[in-house]
Amino acid sequence: MPMSQKQLEFDRQLDITTIREYRRTKKPVILSEIYQKYVLLVYGVCLKYLTKRELAKDTVKNIYMALPAKVQKTDIGNFREWLYGYTIKVCNDILSKSKIGNE
């Protein structure tokens, strides 16, 4: 069953509150909780773009490791959309570097 517009808005507001709390406290557990909510999305995007499971898993971990710095300096209005876009960028960077290495 698709999520209602109200539920999507509630989730978005909850994510914004969570990000604000992380920025205020810098407690890794807060960022970890919000990331876990979307880790399957991140893995799915990585697998779609990179096609290799181990590379996708490594990329998911690398995205998680980069998250604290990114969240601190980026204005994020919708965490899910931002994370989705950031994941695509990371995957495209990996693909671009692998093409350069193969030429």
Backbone torsions as a table, in degrees:
resi	resn	phi	psi	omega
1	MET	NA	127.5	-179.5
2	PRO	-66.7	150.4	178.3
3	MET	-71.2	144.9	177.7
4	SER	-75.4	161.3	178.2
5	GLN	-60.3	-37.9	178.5
6	LYS	-63.0	-42.8	-179.8
7	GLN	-65.4	-41.5	178.3
8	LEU	-61.7	-43.2	179.5
9	GLU	-66.4	-40.4	177.2
10	PHE	-60.5	-46.3	179.0
11	ASP	-60.8	-42.8	179.9
12	ARG	-61.7	-44.7	179.2
13	GLN	-65.6	-39.3	177.2
14	LEU	-63.1	-41.3	177.7
15	ASP	-62.2	-43.0	179.4
16	ILE	-61.5	-44.2	178.2
17	THR	-62.3	-42.2	179.5
18	THR	-63.6	-43.7	178.7
19	ILE	-63.0	-43.1	177.5
20	ARG	-60.3	-42.6	179.5
21	GLU	-63.9	-40.7	177.9
22	TYR	-62.9	-45.9	-179.7
23	ARG	-60.8	-36.3	-179.1
24	ARG	-71.6	-44.2	-172.9
25	THR	-98.9	-26.4	-175.2
26	LYS	59.1	28.3	177.3
27	LYS	-82.1	118.2	-177.5
28	PRO	-57.0	-32.0	-177.6
29	VAL	-61.7	-33.0	179.5
30	ILE	-66.0	-46.6	179.3
31	LEU	-67.0	-36.6	178.4
32	SER	-61.9	-41.1	-179.6
33	GLU	-62.6	-44.0	-179.2
34	ILE	-71.1	-34.5	178.4
35	TYR	-66.1	-40.9	179.6
36	GLN	-59.5	-31.2	178.4
37	LYS	-61.9	-30.5	-174.8
38	TYR	-117.5	7.8	-174.5
39	VAL	-61.6	-34.5	178.2
40	LEU	-68.2	-34.9	174.7
41	LEU	-62.4	-47.6	-179.8
42	VAL	-61.4	-46.1	179.5
43	TYR	-62.6	-42.4	179.5
44	GLY	-61.2	-42.7	178.2
45	VAL	-65.6	-45.2	179.6
46	CYS	-60.4	-43.7	-179.5
47	LEU	-65.6	-40.4	178.8
48	LYS	-61.8	-45.3	-176.3
49	TYR	-79.4	-41.4	-171.3
50	LEU	-95.3	-20.4	175.2
51	THR	65.4	-17.9	-179.6
52	LYS	-102.8	126.5	-174.5
53	ARG	-59.3	-46.8	-177.5
54	GLU	-64.7	-40.9	177.5
55	LEU	-64.9	-40.4	178.3
56	ALA	-62.8	-45.3	179.4
57	LYS	-62.4	-43.6	178.3
58	ASP	-62.4	-38.6	-179.6
59	THR	-67.8	-39.0	175.9
60	VAL	-59.0	-44.2	178.8
61	LYS	-64.4	-42.0	-180.0
62	ASN	-65.3	-38.0	177.1
63	ILE	-63.2	-43.7	178.5
64	TYR	-60.5	-42.3	-179.2
65	MET	-66.3	-31.7	-179.7
66	ALA	-82.4	-15.6	-173.5
67	LEU	-57.1	-46.7	-177.3
68	PRO	-54.2	-47.0	-179.7
69	ALA	-66.9	-41.7	-179.5
70	LYS	-63.7	-44.6	-177.7
71	VAL	-66.2	-34.9	-179.4
72	GLN	-67.2	-35.0	-172.6
73	LYS	-108.5	1.9	-176.3
74	THR	-111.9	135.5	174.2
75	ASP	-79.8	114.1	-174.3
76	ILE	-117.4	112.4	178.5
77	GLY	-91.2	-28.5	179.3
78	ASN	-141.0	102.1	-173.1
79	PHE	-60.2	-42.7	-178.4
80	ARG	-60.0	-49.0	179.5
81	GLU	-65.3	-40.8	179.2
82	TRP	-63.5	-45.8	-179.2
83	LEU	-63.5	-39.7	177.7
84	TYR	-60.5	-49.1	179.5
85	GLY	-64.1	-41.6	178.6
86	TYR	-63.4	-40.1	178.6
87	THR	-62.3	-44.4	177.4
88	ILE	-60.7	-42.6	179.3
89	LYS	-60.8	-45.7	179.7
90	VAL	-60.9	-45.1	179.5
91	CYS	-62.4	-43.6	178.9
92	ASN	-64.0	-37.2	176.1
93	ASP	-62.4	-42.6	178.4
94	ILE	-62.6	-46.3	179.7
95	LEU	-63.3	-39.8	179.2
96	SER	-64.2	-43.9	179.3
97	LYS	-66.6	-36.0	179.9
98	SER	-70.4	-32.2	176.5
99	LYS	-68.5	-40.9	178.4
100	ILE	-62.8	-40.7	179.2
101	GLY	-68.3	-24.6	-178.5
102	ASN	-89.9	-8.0	-177.7
103	GLU	-84.6	NA	NA
